[in-house]
């Protein structure tokens, strides 16, 4: 089994996000998606519309 890992902020989810997730999934059998925290984004100078906790709720299965 080949596992693929990708990560992102995924704030205001859009077609580009869906596209990269589909491409990543096509590279293996199992896709793991990491979600960037607010602290990590702050280090990169990024500000999010939604908080980490709000974005995380969108990804729960």
Secondary structure, 3 states (H helix, E strand, C coil): CCEEEEEECCCCCCHHHHHHHHHHHCCCCEEEEEECCHHHHHHCCCCCCCCHHHHHHHHCC
